Amino acid sequence: MLKRIYNYLISYQEKKVALWQIDNLSDAQLKDIGYTRSQLYEAVYGKPIQNKVKSKRSWQLYKTSNA
């Protein structure tokens, strides 16, 4: 059980760092890798922010992941 908690905390911290790193890229750098600022959370966590889905593609991904 402690190992699961430890792994969860490590995963959580890695995702937090990844979000911080990708959030600090310039708009031009984000465009080069094919993302917009509104897609950053989904890129790191793999799911759109609840109740703030803006793009049609994000909505489709959200529906299929929660089906």
CHARMM-style PDB file with segment names, atoms N, HN, CA, C and O in Angstrom:
ATOM      1  N   MET     1       0.820  -1.193   0.000  1.00  0.00      PROA
ATOM      2  CA  MET     1       0.000   0.000   0.000  1.00  0.00      PROA
ATOM      3  C   MET     1       0.868   1.263   0.000  1.00  0.00      PROA
ATOM      4  O   MET     1       0.566   2.223  -0.709  1.00  0.00      PROA
ATOM      5  N   LEU     2       1.937   1.263   0.787  1.00  0.00      PROA
ATOM      6  HN  LEU     2       2.182   0.483   1.364  1.00  0.00      PROA
ATOM      7  CA  LEU     2       2.806   2.437   0.814  1.00  0.00      PROA
ATOM      8  C   LEU     2       3.479   2.648  -0.535  1.00  0.00      PROA
ATOM      9  O   LEU     2       3.714   3.783  -0.949  1.00  0.00      PROA
ATOM     10  N   LYS     3       3.788   1.553  -1.214  1.00  0.00      PROA
ATOM     11  HN  LYS     3       3.597   0.631  -0.877  1.00  0.00      PROA
ATOM     12  CA  LYS     3       4.405   1.671  -2.528  1.00  0.00      PROA
ATOM     13  C   LYS     3       3.447   2.341  -3.521  1.00  0.00      PROA
ATOM     14  O   LYS     3       3.876   3.155  -4.339  1.00  0.00      PROA
ATOM     15  N   ARG     4       2.151   2.002  -3.453  1.00  0.00      PROA
ATOM     16  HN  ARG     4       1.803   1.340  -2.788  1.00  0.00      PROA
ATOM     17  CA  ARG     4       1.158   2.639  -4.327  1.00  0.00      PROA
ATOM     18  C   ARG     4       1.055   4.133  -4.045  1.00  0.00      PROA
ATOM     19  O   ARG     4       0.975   4.937  -4.973  1.00  0.00      PROA
ATOM     20  N   ILE     5       1.058   4.499  -2.793  1.00  0.00      PROA
ATOM     21  HN  ILE     5       1.123   3.846  -2.039  1.00  0.00      PROA
ATOM     22  CA  ILE     5       1.000   5.913  -2.415  1.00  0.00      PROA
ATOM     23  C   ILE     5       2.241   6.640  -2.906  1.00  0.00      PROA
ATOM     24  O   ILE     5       2.158   7.740  -3.452  1.00  0.00      PROA
ATOM     25  N   TYR     6       3.388   6.011  -2.707  1.00  0.00      PROA
ATOM     26  HN  TYR     6       3.455   5.117  -2.264  1.00  0.00      PROA
ATOM     27  CA  TYR     6       4.653   6.588  -3.153  1.00  0.00      PROA
ATOM     28  C   TYR     6       4.641   6.788  -4.670  1.00  0.00      PROA
ATOM     29  O   TYR     6       5.005   7.858  -5.158  1.00  0.00      PROA
ATOM     30  N   ASN     7       4.223   5.764  -5.412  1.00  0.00      PROA
ATOM     31  HN  ASN     7       3.927   4.895  -5.015  1.00  0.00      PROA
ATOM     32  CA  ASN     7       4.172   5.862  -6.875  1.00  0.00      PROA
ATOM     33  C   ASN     7       3.194   6.932  -7.334  1.00  0.00      PROA
ATOM     34  O   ASN     7       3.457   7.638  -8.308  1.00  0.00      PROA
ATOM     35  N   TYR     8       2.067   7.057  -6.640  1.00  0.00      PROA
ATOM     36  HN  TYR     8       1.854   6.484  -5.849  1.00  0.00      PROA
ATOM     37  CA  TYR     8       1.096   8.098  -6.969  1.00  0.00      PROA
ATOM     38  C   TYR     8       1.714   9.488  -6.765  1.00  0.00      PROA
ATOM     39  O   TYR     8       1.560  10.368  -7.612  1.00  0.00      PROA
ATOM     40  N   LEU     9       2.399   9.676  -5.660  1.00  0.00      PROA
ATOM     41  HN  LEU     9       2.523   8.961  -4.972  1.00  0.00      PROA
ATOM     42  CA  LEU     9       3.011  10.974  -5.375  1.00  0.00      PROA
ATOM     43  C   LEU     9       4.093  11.313  -6.395  1.00  0.00      PROA
ATOM     44  O   LEU     9       4.204  12.461  -6.825  1.00  0.00      PROA
ATOM     45  N   ILE    10       4.886  10.324  -6.782  1.00  0.00      PROA
ATOM     46  HN  ILE    10       4.796   9.391  -6.432  1.00  0.00      PROA
ATOM     47  CA  ILE    10       5.922  10.543  -7.787  1.00  0.00      PROA
ATOM     48  C   ILE    10       5.277  10.925  -9.125  1.00  0.00      PROA
ATOM     49  O   ILE    10       5.709  11.872  -9.782  1.00  0.00      PROA
ATOM     50  N   SER    11       4.245  10.183  -9.518  1.00  0.00      PROA
ATOM     51  HN  SER    11       3.893   9.414  -8.984  1.00  0.00      PROA
ATOM     52  CA  SER    11       3.551  10.460 -10.772  1.00  0.00      PROA
ATOM     53  C   SER    11       2.926  11.854 -10.751  1.00  0.00      PROA
ATOM     54  O   SER    11       3.016  12.590 -11.733  1.00  0.00      PROA
ATOM     55  N   TYR    12       2.300  12.211  -9.649  1.00  0.00      PROA
ATOM     56  HN  TYR    12       2.227  11.613  -8.851  1.00  0.00      PROA
ATOM     57  CA  TYR    12       1.678  13.521  -9.495  1.00  0.00      PROA
ATOM     58  C   TYR    12       2.721  14.632  -9.638  1.00  0.00      PROA
ATOM     59  O   TYR    12       2.484  15.625 -10.326  1.00  0.00      PROA
ATOM     60  N   GLN    13       3.859  14.465  -8.994  1.00  0.00      PROA
ATOM     61  HN  GLN    13       4.052  13.659  -8.435  1.00  0.00      PROA
ATOM     62  CA  GLN    13       4.909  15.480  -9.053  1.00  0.00      PROA
ATOM     63  C   GLN    13       5.493  15.595 -10.465  1.00  0.00      PROA
ATOM     64  O   GLN    13       5.765  16.698 -10.939  1.00  0.00      PROA
ATOM     65  N   GLU    14       5.683  14.459 -11.130  1.00  0.00      PROA
ATOM     66  HN  GLU    14       5.462  13.563 -10.745  1.00  0.00      PROA
ATOM     67  CA  GLU    14       6.211  14.487 -12.498  1.00  0.00      PROA
ATOM     68  C   GLU    14       5.257  15.216 -13.440  1.00  0.00      PROA
ATOM     69  O   GLU    14       5.698  15.982 -14.298  1.00  0.00      PROA
ATOM     70  N   LYS    15       3.965  14.985 -13.287  1.00  0.00      PROA
ATOM     71  HN  LYS    15       3.608  14.364 -12.590  1.00  0.00      PROA
ATOM     72  CA  LYS    15       2.980  15.660 -14.133  1.00  0.00      PROA
ATOM     73  C   LYS    15       2.944  17.154 -13.846  1.00  0.00      PROA
ATOM     74  O   LYS    15       2.797  17.967 -14.758  1.00  0.00      PROA
ATOM     75  N   LYS    16       3.080  17.508 -12.577  1.00  0.00      PROA
ATOM     76  HN  LYS    16       3.200  16.848 -11.835  1.00  0.00      PROA
ATOM     77  CA  LYS    16       3.098  18.915 -12.195  1.00  0.00      PROA
ATOM     78  C   LYS    16       4.292  19.635 -12.829  1.00  0.00      PROA
ATOM     79  O   LYS    16       4.164  20.746 -13.343  1.00  0.00      PROA
ATOM     80  N   VAL    17       5.442  18.984 -12.784  1.00  0.00      PROA
ATOM     81  HN  VAL    17       5.546  18.081 -12.367  1.00  0.00      PROA
ATOM     82  CA  VAL    17       6.649  19.556 -13.379  1.00  0.00      PROA
ATOM     83  C   VAL    17       6.502  19.662 -14.891  1.00  0.00      PROA
ATOM     84  O   VAL    17       6.880  20.672 -15.485  1.00  0.00      PROA
ATOM     85  N   ALA    18       5.954  18.620 -15.517  1.00  0.00      PROA
ATOM     86  HN  ALA    18       5.648  17.799 -15.036  1.00  0.00      PROA
ATOM     87  CA  ALA    18       5.760  18.640 -16.969  1.00  0.00      PROA
ATOM     88  C   ALA    18       4.830  19.780 -17.379  1.00  0.00      PROA
ATOM     89  O   ALA    18       5.087  20.473 -18.364  1.00  0.00      PROA
ATOM     90  N   LEU    19       3.757  19.971 -16.624  1.00  0.00      PROA
ATOM     91  HN  LEU    19       3.549  19.408 -15.824  1.00  0.00      PROA
ATOM     92  CA  LEU    19       2.825  21.057 -16.922  1.00  0.00      PROA
ATOM     93  C   LEU    19       3.520  22.410 -16.770  1.00  0.00      PROA
ATOM     94  O   LEU    19       3.323  23.304 -17.593  1.00  0.00      PROA
ATOM     95  N   TRP    20       4.323  22.560 -15.736  1.00  0.00      PROA
ATOM     96  HN  TRP    20       4.483  21.834 -15.068  1.00  0.00      PROA
ATOM     97  CA  TRP    20       5.046  23.809 -15.522  1.00  0.00      PROA
ATOM     98  C   TRP    20       6.018  24.059 -16.675  1.00  0.00      PROA
ATOM     99  O   TRP    20       6.105  25.176 -17.184  1.00  0.00      PROA
ATOM    100  N   GLN    21       6.748  23.019 -17.087  1.00  0.00      PROA
ATOM    101  HN  GLN    21       6.677  22.111 -16.673  1.00  0.00      PROA
ATOM    102  CA  GLN    21       7.725  23.175 -18.160  1.00  0.00      PROA
ATOM    103  C   GLN    21       7.056  23.540 -19.477  1.00  0.00      PROA
ATOM    104  O   GLN    21       7.505  24.452 -20.172  1.00  0.00      PROA
ATOM    105  N   ILE    22       5.996  22.842 -19.819  1.00  0.00      PROA
ATOM    106  HN  ILE    22       5.632  22.101 -19.255  1.00  0.00      PROA
ATOM    107  CA  ILE    22       5.339  23.108 -21.098  1.00  0.00      PROA
ATOM    108  C   ILE    22       4.596  24.444 -21.062  1.00  0.00      PROA
ATOM    109  O   ILE    22       4.433  25.087 -22.099  1.00  0.00      PROA
ATOM    110  N   ASP    23       4.152  24.860 -19.899  1.00  0.00      PROA
ATOM    111  HN  ASP    23       4.284  24.337 -19.056  1.00  0.00      PROA
ATOM    112  CA  ASP    23       3.471  26.143 -19.754  1.00  0.00      PROA
ATOM    113  C   ASP    23       4.433  27.306 -19.946  1.00  0.00      PROA
ATOM    114  O   ASP    23       4.013  28.404 -20.310  1.00  0.00      PROA
ATOM    115  N   ASN    24       5.706  27.079 -19.708  1.00  0.00      PROA
ATOM    116  HN  ASN    24       6.048  26.187 -19.413  1.00  0.00      PROA
ATOM    117  CA  ASN    24       6.704  28.140 -19.847  1.00  0.00      PROA
ATOM    118  C   ASN    24       7.308  28.227 -21.242  1.00  0.00      PROA
ATOM    119  O   ASN    24       8.226  29.017 -21.461  1.00  0.00      PROA
ATOM    120  N   LEU    25       6.820  27.444 -22.178  1.00  0.00      PROA
ATOM    121  HN  LEU    25       6.074  26.802 -22.000  1.00  0.00      PROA
ATOM    122  CA  LEU    25       7.252  27.570 -23.565  1.00  0.00      PROA
ATOM    123  C   LEU    25       6.567  28.780 -24.193  1.00  0.00      PROA
ATOM    124  O   LEU    25       5.484  29.187 -23.771  1.00  0.00      PROA
ATOM    125  N   SER    26       7.207  29.339 -25.192  1.00  0.00      PROA
ATOM    126  HN  SER    26       8.086  29.009 -25.535  1.00  0.00      PROA
ATOM    127  CA  SER    26       6.589  30.470 -25.895  1.00  0.00      PROA
ATOM    128  C   SER    26       5.480  29.952 -26.803  1.00  0.00      PROA
ATOM    129  O   SER    26       5.390  28.755 -27.075  1.00  0.00      PROA
ATOM    130  N   ASP    27       4.644  30.863 -27.264  1.00  0.00      PROA
ATOM    131  HN  ASP    27       4.716  31.836 -27.043  1.00  0.00      PROA
ATOM    132  CA  ASP    27       3.555  30.479 -28.167  1.00  0.00      PROA
ATOM    133  C   ASP    27       4.105  29.887 -29.461  1.00  0.00      PROA
ATOM    134  O   ASP    27       3.516  28.960 -30.017  1.00  0.00      PROA
ATOM    135  N   ALA    28       5.225  30.414 -29.941  1.00  0.00      PROA
ATOM    136  HN  ALA    28       5.704  31.166 -29.489  1.00  0.00      PROA
ATOM    137  CA  ALA    28       5.836  29.896 -31.167  1.00  0.00      PROA
ATOM    138  C   ALA    28       6.332  28.461 -30.959  1.00  0.00      PROA
ATOM    139  O   ALA    28       6.175  27.618 -31.842  1.00  0.00      PROA
ATOM    140  N   GLN    29       6.924  28.184 -29.806  1.00  0.00      PROA
ATOM    141  HN  GLN    29       7.052  28.869 -29.088  1.00  0.00      PROA
ATOM    142  CA  GLN    29       7.395  26.832 -29.510  1.00  0.00      PROA
ATOM    143  C   GLN    29       6.228  25.861 -29.396  1.00  0.00      PROA
ATOM    144  O   GLN    29       6.304  24.730 -29.877  1.00  0.00      PROA
ATOM    145  N   LEU    30       5.158  26.301 -28.762  1.00  0.00      PROA
ATOM    146  HN  LEU    30       5.096  27.219 -28.371  1.00  0.00      PROA
ATOM    147  CA  LEU    30       3.971  25.453 -28.660  1.00  0.00      PROA
ATOM    148  C   LEU    30       3.393  25.165 -30.039  1.00  0.00      PROA
ATOM    149  O   LEU    30       2.968  24.044 -30.315  1.00  0.00      PROA
ATOM    150  N   LYS    31       3.376  26.168 -30.899  1.00  0.00      PROA
ATOM    151  HN  LYS    31       3.721  27.080 -30.675  1.00  0.00      PROA
ATOM    152  CA  LYS    31       2.862  25.978 -32.250  1.00  0.00      PROA
ATOM    153  C   LYS    31       3.721  24.972 -33.009  1.00  0.00      PROA
ATOM    154  O   LYS    31       3.200  24.171 -33.785  1.00  0.00      PROA
ATOM    155  N   ASP    32       5.031  25.010 -32.790  1.00  0.00      PROA
ATOM    156  HN  ASP    32       5.454  25.661 -32.160  1.00  0.00      PROA
ATOM    157  CA  ASP    32       5.938  24.070 -33.452  1.00  0.00      PROA
ATOM    158  C   ASP    32       5.639  22.622 -33.071  1.00  0.00      PROA
ATOM    159  O   ASP    32       5.768  21.723 -33.902  1.00  0.00      PROA
ATOM    160  N   ILE    33       5.245  22.395 -31.838  1.00  0.00      PROA
ATOM    161  HN  ILE    33       5.140  23.125 -31.163  1.00  0.00      PROA
ATOM    162  CA  ILE    33       4.949  21.023 -31.417  1.00  0.00      PROA
ATOM    163  C   ILE    33       3.464  20.674 -31.575  1.00  0.00      PROA
ATOM    164  O   ILE    33       3.047  19.557 -31.271  1.00  0.00      PROA
ATOM    165  N   GLY    34       2.678  21.631 -32.048  1.00  0.00      PROA
ATOM    166  HN  GLY    34       3.016  22.539 -32.295  1.00  0.00      PROA
ATOM    167  CA  GLY    34       1.289  21.350 -32.388  1.00  0.00      PROA
ATOM    168  C   GLY    34       0.286  21.495 -31.256  1.00  0.00      PROA
ATOM    169  O   GLY    34      -0.761  20.848 -31.277  1.00  0.00      PROA
ATOM    170  N   TYR    35       0.584  22.327 -30.272  1.00  0.00      PROA
ATOM    171  HN  TYR    35       1.434  22.853 -30.255  1.00  0.00      PROA
ATOM    172  CA  TYR    35      -0.339  22.551 -29.154  1.00  0.00      PROA
ATOM    173  C   TYR    35      -0.658  24.024 -29.001  1.00  0.00      PROA
ATOM    174  O   TYR    35       0.105  24.893 -29.425  1.00  0.00      PROA
ATOM    175  N   THR    36      -1.797  24.286 -28.388  1.00  0.00      PROA
ATOM    176  HN  THR    36      -2.417  23.580 -28.043  1.00  0.00      PROA
ATOM    177  CA  THR    36      -2.142  25.646 -27.987  1.00  0.00      PROA
ATOM    178  C   THR    36      -2.183  25.667 -26.463  1.00  0.00      PROA
ATOM    179  O   THR    36      -2.196  24.615 -25.825  1.00  0.00      PROA
ATOM    180  N   ARG    37      -2.202  26.833 -25.895  1.00  0.00      PROA
ATOM    181  HN  ARG    37      -2.191  27.688 -26.414  1.00  0.00      PROA
ATOM    182  CA  ARG    37      -2.217  26.939 -24.424  1.00  0.00      PROA
ATOM    183  C   ARG    37      -3.420  26.233 -23.804  1.00  0.00      PROA
ATOM    184  O   ARG    37      -3.334  25.695 -22.700  1.00  0.00      PROA
ATOM    185  N   SER    38      -4.533  26.241 -24.517  1.00  0.00      PROA
ATOM    186  HN  SER    38      -4.604  26.678 -25.414  1.00  0.00      PROA
ATOM    187  CA  SER    38      -5.739  25.615 -23.968  1.00  0.00      PROA
ATOM    188  C   SER    38      -5.654  24.091 -23.941  1.00  0.00      PROA
ATOM    189  O   SER    38      -6.476  23.443 -23.294  1.00  0.00      PROA
ATOM    190  N   GLN    39      -4.681  23.515 -24.627  1.00  0.00      PROA
ATOM    191  HN  GLN    39      -4.013  24.042 -25.152  1.00  0.00      PROA
ATOM    192  CA  GLN    39      -4.543  22.061 -24.680  1.00  0.00      PROA
ATOM    193  C   GLN    39      -3.475  21.522 -23.733  1.00  0.00      PROA
ATOM    194  O   GLN    39      -3.262  20.311 -23.686  1.00  0.00      PROA
ATOM    195  N   LEU    40      -2.806  22.378 -22.987  1.00  0.00      PROA
ATOM    196  HN  LEU    40      -2.979  23.362 -23.025  1.00  0.00      PROA
ATOM    197  CA  LEU    40      -1.683  21.941 -22.157  1.00  0.00      PROA
ATOM    198  C   LEU    40      -2.099  20.955 -21.079  1.00  0.00      PROA
ATOM    199  O   LEU    40      -1.449  19.925 -20.902  1.00  0.00      PROA
ATOM    200  N   TYR    41      -3.155  21.246 -20.368  1.00  0.00      PROA
ATOM    201  HN  TYR    41      -3.684  22.083 -20.512  1.00  0.00      PROA
ATOM    202  CA  TYR    41      -3.607  20.355 -19.293  1.00  0.00      PROA
ATOM    203  C   TYR    41      -3.918  18.970 -19.850  1.00  0.00      PROA
ATOM    204  O   TYR    41      -3.543  17.955 -19.264  1.00  0.00      PROA
ATOM    205  N   GLU    42      -4.601  18.942 -20.974  1.00  0.00      PROA
ATOM    206  HN  GLU    42      -4.906  19.767 -21.450  1.00  0.00      PROA
ATOM    207  CA  GLU    42      -4.960  17.669 -21.597  1.00  0.00      PROA
ATOM    208  C   GLU    42      -3.718  16.924 -22.073  1.00  0.00      PROA
ATOM    209  O   GLU    42      -3.661  15.698 -21.989  1.00  0.00      PROA
ATOM    210  N   ALA    43      -2.729  17.652 -22.568  1.00  0.00      PROA
ATOM    211  HN  ALA    43      -2.775  18.649 -22.636  1.00  0.00      PROA
ATOM    212  CA  ALA    43      -1.500  17.018 -23.048  1.00  0.00      PROA
ATOM    213  C   ALA    43      -0.751  16.326 -21.912  1.00  0.00      PROA
ATOM    214  O   ALA    43      -0.166  15.262 -22.115  1.00  0.00      PROA
ATOM    215  N   VAL    44      -0.763  16.911 -20.737  1.00  0.00      PROA
ATOM    216  HN  VAL    44      -1.238  17.775 -20.572  1.00  0.00      PROA
ATOM    217  CA  VAL    44      -0.028  16.343 -19.602  1.00  0.00      PROA
ATOM    218  C   VAL    44      -0.853  15.287 -18.874  1.00  0.00      PROA
ATOM    219  O   VAL    44      -0.355  14.196 -18.597  1.00  0.00      PROA
ATOM    220  N   TYR    45      -2.100  15.599 -18.565  1.00  0.00      PROA
ATOM    221  HN  TYR    45      -2.505  16.486 -18.791  1.00  0.00      PROA
ATOM    222  CA  TYR    45      -2.919  14.694 -17.755  1.00  0.00      PROA
ATOM    223  C   TYR    45      -3.771  13.733 -18.578  1.00  0.00      PROA
ATOM    224  O   TYR    45      -4.319  12.774 -18.034  1.00  0.00      PROA
ATOM    225  N   GLY    46      -3.888  13.977 -19.876  1.00  0.00      PROA
ATOM    226  HN  GLY    46      -3.443  14.756 -20.317  1.00  0.00      PROA
ATOM    227  CA  GLY    46      -4.629  13.076 -20.741  1.00  0.00      PROA
ATOM    228  C   GLY    46      -6.131  13.229 -20.695  1.00  0.00      PROA
ATOM    229  O   GLY    46      -6.856  12.380 -21.213  1.00  0.00      PROA
ATOM    230  N   LYS    47      -6.609  14.292 -20.087  1.00  0.00      PROA
ATOM    231  HN  LYS    47      -6.020  14.982 -19.667  1.00  0.00      PROA
ATOM    232  CA  LYS    47      -8.052  14.536 -20.045  1.00  0.00      PROA
ATOM    233  C   LYS    47      -8.295  16.040 -20.001  1.00  0.00      PROA
ATOM    234  O   LYS    47      -7.508  16.778 -19.408  1.00  0.00      PROA
ATOM    235  N   PRO    48      -9.375  16.497 -20.622  1.00  0.00      PROA
ATOM    236  CA  PRO    48      -9.667  17.934 -20.600  1.00  0.00      PROA
ATOM    237  C   PRO    48     -10.135  18.381 -19.213  1.00  0.00      PROA
ATOM    238  O   PRO    48     -10.618  17.580 -18.413  1.00  0.00      PROA
ATOM    239  N   ILE    49      -9.980  19.651 -18.960  1.00  0.00      PROA
ATOM    240  HN  ILE    49      -9.587  20.301 -19.610  1.00  0.00      PROA
ATOM    241  CA  ILE    49     -10.466  20.209 -17.699  1.00  0.00      PROA
ATOM    242  C   ILE    49     -11.984  20.124 -17.694  1.00  0.00      PROA
ATOM    243  O   ILE    49     -12.629  20.501 -18.673  1.00  0.00      PROA
ATOM    244  N   GLN    50     -12.560  19.635 -16.608  1.00  0.00      PROA
ATOM    245  HN  GLN    50     -12.036  19.329 -15.813  1.00  0.00      PROA
ATOM    246  CA  GLN    50     -14.013  19.481 -16.502  1.00  0.00      PROA
ATOM    247  C   GLN    50     -14.704  20.825 -16.735  1.00  0.00      PROA
ATOM    248  O   GLN    50     -14.275  21.857 -16.218  1.00  0.00      PROA
ATOM    249  N   ASN    51     -15.780  20.793 -17.522  1.00  0.00      PROA
ATOM    250  HN  ASN    51     -16.129  19.955 -17.942  1.00  0.00      PROA
ATOM    251  CA  ASN    51     -16.639  21.948 -17.795  1.00  0.00      PROA
ATOM    252  C   ASN    51     -15.947  23.078 -18.543  1.00  0.00      PROA
ATOM    253  O   ASN    51     -16.499  24.174 -18.638  1.00  0.00      PROA
ATOM    254  N   LYS    52     -14.766  22.841 -19.072  1.00  0.00      PROA
ATOM    255  HN  LYS    52     -14.318  21.950 -18.996  1.00  0.00      PROA
ATOM    256  CA  LYS    52     -14.087  23.889 -19.818  1.00  0.00      PROA
ATOM    257  C   LYS    52     -13.593  23.353 -21.162  1.00  0.00      PROA
ATOM    258  O   LYS    52     -12.568  23.802 -21.675  1.00  0.00      PROA
ATOM    259  N   VAL    53     -14.320  22.400 -21.723  1.00  0.00      PROA
ATOM    260  HN  VAL    53     -15.152  22.035 -21.305  1.00  0.00      PROA
ATOM    261  CA  VAL    53     -13.943  21.820 -23.001  1.00  0.00      PROA
ATOM    262  C   VAL    53     -14.331  22.792 -24.101  1.00  0.00      PROA
ATOM    263  O   VAL    53     -15.494  23.179 -24.214  1.00  0.00      PROA
ATOM    264  N   LYS    54     -13.356  23.185 -24.913  1.00  0.00      PROA
ATOM    265  HN  LYS    54     -12.412  22.870 -24.821  1.00  0.00      PROA
ATOM    266  CA  LYS    54     -13.625  24.192 -25.927  1.00  0.00      PROA
ATOM    267  C   LYS    54     -13.599  23.618 -27.338  1.00  0.00      PROA
ATOM    268  O   LYS    54     -14.437  23.976 -28.165  1.00  0.00      PROA
ATOM    269  N   SER    55     -12.659  22.744 -27.620  1.00  0.00      PROA
ATOM    270  HN  SER    55     -11.978  22.453 -26.948  1.00  0.00      PROA
ATOM    271  CA  SER    55     -12.552  22.251 -28.989  1.00  0.00      PROA
ATOM    272  C   SER    55     -13.391  20.999 -29.195  1.00  0.00      PROA
ATOM    273  O   SER    55     -13.658  20.252 -28.254  1.00  0.00      PROA
ATOM    274  N   LYS    56     -13.796  20.786 -30.415  1.00  0.00      PROA
ATOM    275  HN  LYS    56     -13.580  21.393 -31.180  1.00  0.00      PROA
ATOM    276  CA  LYS    56     -14.608  19.620 -30.750  1.00  0.00      PROA
ATOM    277  C   LYS    56     -13.809  18.340 -30.514  1.00  0.00      PROA
ATOM    278  O   LYS    56     -14.354  17.352 -30.020  1.00  0.00      PROA
ATOM    279  N   ARG    57     -12.518  18.350 -30.865  1.00  0.00      PROA
ATOM    280  HN  ARG    57     -12.076  19.152 -31.266  1.00  0.00      PROA
ATOM    281  CA  ARG    57     -11.667  17.176 -30.672  1.00  0.00      PROA
ATOM    282  C   ARG    57     -11.551  16.832 -29.188  1.00  0.00      PROA
ATOM    283  O   ARG    57     -11.632  15.661 -28.818  1.00  0.00      PROA
ATOM    284  N   SER    58     -11.365  17.819 -28.352  1.00  0.00      PROA
ATOM    285  HN  SER    58     -11.299  18.771 -28.652  1.00  0.00      PROA
ATOM    286  CA  SER    58     -11.279  17.573 -26.917  1.00  0.00      PROA
ATOM    287  C   SER    58     -12.567  16.954 -26.401  1.00  0.00      PROA
ATOM    288  O   SER    58     -12.539  16.057 -25.558  1.00  0.00      PROA
ATOM    289  N   TRP    59     -13.693  17.432 -26.906  1.00  0.00      PROA
ATOM    290  HN  TRP    59     -13.716  18.161 -27.590  1.00  0.00      PROA
ATOM    291  CA  TRP    59     -14.972  16.893 -26.471  1.00  0.00      PROA
ATOM    292  C   TRP    59     -15.103  15.435 -26.880  1.00  0.00      PROA
ATOM    293  O   TRP    59     -15.600  14.620 -26.103  1.00  0.00      PROA
ATOM    294  N   GLN    60     -14.664  15.094 -28.091  1.00  0.00      PROA
ATOM    295  HN  GLN    60     -14.260  15.756 -28.722  1.00  0.00      PROA
ATOM    296  CA  GLN    60     -14.724  13.707 -28.545  1.00  0.00      PROA
ATOM    297  C   GLN    60     -13.832  12.820 -27.685  1.00  0.00      PROA
ATOM    298  O   GLN    60     -14.230  11.717 -27.311  1.00  0.00      PROA
ATOM    299  N   LEU    61     -12.635  13.290 -27.371  1.00  0.00      PROA
ATOM    300  HN  LEU    61     -12.312  14.186 -27.675  1.00  0.00      PROA
ATOM    301  CA  LEU    61     -11.726  12.521 -26.509  1.00  0.00      PROA
ATOM    302  C   LEU    61     -12.323  12.356 -25.118  1.00  0.00      PROA
ATOM    303  O   LEU    61     -12.214  11.289 -24.514  1.00  0.00      PROA
ATOM    304  N   TYR    62     -12.951  13.406 -24.613  1.00  0.00      PROA
ATOM    305  HN  TYR    62     -13.040  14.273 -25.104  1.00  0.00      PROA
ATOM    306  CA  TYR    62     -13.559  13.362 -23.299  1.00  0.00      PROA
ATOM    307  C   TYR    62     -14.703  12.339 -23.266  1.00  0.00      PROA
ATOM    308  O   TYR    62     -14.820  11.565 -22.317  1.00  0.00      PROA
ATOM    309  N   LYS    63     -15.542  12.341 -24.304  1.00  0.00      PROA
ATOM    310  HN  LYS    63     -15.447  12.970 -25.076  1.00  0.00      PROA
ATOM    311  CA  LYS    63     -16.675  11.413 -24.350  1.00  0.00      PROA
ATOM    312  C   LYS    63     -16.190   9.966 -24.414  1.00  0.00      PROA
ATOM    313  O   LYS    63     -16.731   9.101 -23.725  1.00  0.00      PROA
ATOM    314  N   THR    64     -15.171   9.696 -25.236  1.00  0.00      PROA
ATOM    315  HN  THR    64     -14.731  10.398 -25.796  1.00  0.00      PROA
ATOM    316  CA  THR    64     -14.711   8.313 -25.386  1.00  0.00      PROA
ATOM    317  C   THR    64     -14.004   7.819 -24.128  1.00  0.00      PROA
ATOM    318  O   THR    64     -14.099   6.639 -23.790  1.00  0.00      PROA
ATOM    319  N   SER    65     -13.300   8.701 -23.435  1.00  0.00      PROA
ATOM    320  HN  SER    65     -13.222   9.660 -23.710  1.00  0.00      PROA
ATOM    321  CA  SER    65     -12.592   8.265 -22.230  1.00  0.00      PROA
ATOM    322  C   SER    65     -13.536   8.041 -21.053  1.00  0.00      PROA
ATOM    323  O   SER    65     -13.191   7.318 -20.118  1.00  0.00      PROA
ATOM    324  N   ASN    66     -14.714   8.643 -21.083  1.00  0.00      PROA
ATOM    325  HN  ASN    66     -14.994   9.230 -21.842  1.00  0.00      PROA
ATOM    326  CA  ASN    66     -15.672   8.492 -19.985  1.00  0.00      PROA
ATOM    327  C   ASN    66     -16.843   7.582 -20.344  1.00  0.00      PROA
ATOM    328  O   ASN    66     -17.824   7.507 -19.604  1.00  0.00      PROA
ATOM    329  N   ALA    67     -16.742   6.903 -21.461  1.00  0.00      PROA
ATOM    330  HN  ALA    67     -15.945   6.965 -22.062  1.00  0.00      PROA
ATOM    331  CA  ALA    67     -17.850   6.021 -21.899  1.00  0.00      PROA
ATOM    332  C   ALA    67     -17.854   4.725 -21.130  1.00  0.00      PROA
ATOM    333  OT1 ALA    67     -18.709   3.871 -21.365  1.00  0.00      PROA
TER     334      ALA     67
END
